[in-house]
Amino acid sequence: NMKFCIGKLTTKVRKLKLLNMLTKQEATLEVCSEETLREIQNRYLAYNQHAASYTWKRTDAKVARVLDMNLTLDENGIPDETPKFDRLDIDEDMYVPTVHLYFSDDLTVA
């Protein structure tokens, strides 16, 4: 009976580090693999009320690329490395992917 349903079960929880490049503050969140960056951004508002004023980027091979907020981490090319770590018997906390937040504007709060 769907009236007793209170949420969905994720297939995988993973950690994501968010690094504010303006203030150098970082926050590590546990995120669902199905969450889009926009949904993660909404939860990040508890850490930074101006989160929507930032451009979210990922640096790969010395090139920073803007991430699509409507896609998941995997869809943005940030794969879950846990299976590799498990095979090599490495603690998954040894590497947590980082997304860099660059201040864009301050039009989110009037």
C-alpha positions in Angstrom: 0.0 0.0 0.0 1.6 3.3 -1.2 0.1 5.3 1.7 2.7 3.7 4.0 5.6 4.6 1.7 7.8 7.3 3.3 10.7 7.4 0.8 12.8 5.5 -1.7 15.7 3.2 -1.0 18.9 4.2 -2.7 21.1 1.7 -4.6 24.3 3.2 -3.2 25.3 6.0 -0.7 28.6 7.7 -1.4 30.5 10.6 0.0 31.1 13.9 -1.8 33.4 16.7 -0.6 32.3 20.2 -1.6 35.1 22.8 -1.5 34.1 26.5 -1.5 36.9 28.1 -3.4 36.1 31.6 -2.0 36.2 30.8 1.7 38.2 27.5 1.5 35.5 25.8 3.7 34.7 22.3 2.9 31.7 20.0 3.7 31.5 16.3 3.2 28.0 15.0 2.5 26.6 11.5 2.1 24.7 11.5 -1.1 22.5 9.0 -2.9 23.7 7.8 -6.3 20.4 8.8 -7.8 20.5 12.4 -6.5 21.1 15.1 -9.0 23.6 17.9 -8.2 20.6 20.2 -7.9 19.2 18.0 -5.1 22.6 17.9 -3.4 22.8 21.7 -3.8 19.5 22.0 -1.9 20.9 20.0 1.0 24.1 22.0 0.9 22.0 25.1 1.6 22.3 24.2 5.3 26.0 24.9 5.1 25.9 27.9 2.7 22.7 29.9 2.2 24.2 31.3 -1.0 24.9 27.9 -2.6 22.9 28.8 -5.7 25.3 31.7 -6.3 28.1 29.2 -7.0 29.2 27.4 -10.2 29.9 23.8 -9.5 33.0 22.5 -11.2 35.1 19.3 -11.3 38.8 19.4 -12.2 40.0 16.5 -14.4 43.5 16.4 -15.9 44.2 20.1 -14.9 41.0 21.3 -16.7 38.0 22.6 -14.6 34.7 21.8 -16.2 31.3 23.1 -15.2 28.9 20.4 -14.0 25.3 19.9 -15.1 23.2 20.5 -12.0 20.4 18.3 -13.5 22.6 15.2 -13.7 23.8 12.8 -11.1 27.5 12.4 -10.2 27.9 9.4 -12.5 26.2 11.2 -15.4 28.6 14.1 -14.8 31.6 11.8 -15.1 32.3 11.4 -11.4 32.1 7.6 -11.1 31.8 5.6 -7.8 35.3 4.2 -7.2 34.2 1.9 -4.3 34.2 -1.4 -6.3 37.9 -0.7 -7.3 38.8 0.1 -3.7 37.0 -3.1 -2.5 39.0 -5.2 -5.0 42.3 -3.6 -3.7 41.2 -3.8 -0.1 41.5 0.0 0.3 39.2 1.9 2.7 36.7 3.9 0.6 37.3 7.0 2.8 40.9 7.2 1.5 39.5 9.0 -1.6 36.4 11.2 -1.6 35.6 13.0 -4.9 35.7 16.8 -4.6 33.5 19.3 -6.4 34.8 22.9 -6.4 32.3 25.7 -5.8 33.2 29.0 -7.5 31.4 32.1 -6.5 29.4 33.5 -9.5 27.0 36.2 -8.2 24.9 37.2 -5.3 21.5 37.4 -6.8 20.0 34.6 -4.7 19.2 36.8 -1.7 17.7 40.3 -2.1 
